[in-house]
Amino acid sequence: MKTKKTSTFSIIGFDPETEELGVAVQSKFLAAGAIVPYIKAGVGAIATQALANPAYGPDGIELLEKGHSPSEVIEILTEQDDGSRHRQLGIVDIKGRSANFTGDECLDWAGGLTGENFAVQGNILVNKETVEEMAKTFEKTEGRLADRLLKALEAGQAAGGDSRGQQAAALLVYKENGGYGGLTDKYIDLRVDDHPEPIEKLAGLLDLFYLYFLESDVDHVELKGQQLIEVQELLVDFGLYDGPVDGEFNQDFEKALNSFYSRENFEERIPEGRTMPLDILEYLRSRV
C-alpha cells in the first residue's frame, strides 16, 4: 500500500506543575490521532507526521528513557532513516526541553517553533502564522494543559491551518496514575476521526470529559430541604426512585442517587457527604 502523508499541524506541551504531557493535532487525514501522538508519563511526548514514520514514537520514547535529549533523539532517529527528508517530528521531554525537525522534502508551508515546555510543527499549511499563533496562544494561556493545547489548536486553525481543510483532530494527555480509577497513566484520550469541524467537535468532547471524570472546583449543593426534594422528584422522573418525596435523605434515596451516578458514568465524581456537584445537578435537570 502506498504511504500517504500525515499532513497536519500539532502541538506538544508539558505542564511542570502537574507533570502532564500532551499532544493535540488536526489534519485533513482520516484518524490522524491514531498515527501522530506518542506519550509516556514521566518521560516525554512525540508527534510524528508528514510522511509519518510511526516507529519514531516508540523508538523516540525509548531513547528519551535512556537519557537522550529531544535534540539528540531527533538526530539519532533521522540519521538512521532513509526517508527522513519527508518526515516531520516534534519532541518535548519531562524536563520541558523541546526540539522539532522538518525534512526538506516536506510540502510547503512546513516548519515549526519550539520553546520551554512546548513544540509546534506543521506541514502543507496555509502559512507560517499557523504555527506562530499556536505558540503564542500556548504561552499566554493559563489553566489546564488540555485547555491550553486545545486553544493553541483553535488558534492555528483560525490563522490558516491545513491548506487542504479539516478532517480529524485528537487530544492525548498522560500523567502518572491519571487514568480511569488511577490505574493507568492515560489521562485524556479524545479523537475525532472524520468530521467537517473536528476541532469544534473535540472541544465538545473535552467538555464532556470534564463533566464525567474531573473532580472540578465547581460549587456543590447541599442535599437538604427543598434542594433534596427537587433531586428526589428528578430521580422519580428519571425512574430510579419510588420512595417518598419528603426532603429526607433516606436509605432508598441514597441507593437511587448512587444508581444515577453509576448509570450515567459519574462514578469518578461521586462526592463525599450529602452534596451534589452543581454541574451534575444541571445535567440531571436536563435529562428529565
ABEGO torsion letter per residue (X at the ends): XBBBBBBBBBBBBBBAAAGBBBBBBBBBBBGAAAAABBBBBGAEBBBBBEBBBAAAAAAAAAAAAAGBBAAAAAAAAAAABAAAAABBBBBBBAAGBBBBBBBAABBOBBEBBBBBGBBBBBBGBABAAAAAAAAAAAAABBEBAAAAAAAAAAAAAAAGEBAAEBABBBBBBBBBGABBGGABABABBBBBABBABAAAAAAAAAAAAAAAABBBABBBBBBBEAAAAAAAAAAAAAGABABBBAGBBBAAAAAAAAAAAAAAGAAAABBBEBBBBAAAAAAAAAAX
